[in-house]
Amino acid sequence: MAMMHNNLMAYYERIFAFKQYHGWSLFEIEELLPWELDVMMGLLSGYLEKQALDRKQASLNRQV
């Protein structure tokens, strides 16, 4: 039962991320093939990591 909960939570986290950061509709997200979803999640993750790094560097530059 716990595994189903983790999978369901991961599903909703993916849906939220694509809606939040790309403005995609639920229909567009659910039409992706599983491998397309994995690729897009990797790209989104990299994008968010880069944004966080850029914000951190900008904050450090303001302190100097």
Protein Blocks (a to p, Z undefined) as FASTA:
>chain_A
ZZmmmmmmmmmmmmmmmmmmnopafklmmmpcfklmmmmmmmmmmmmmmmmmmmmmmmmm
mmZZ
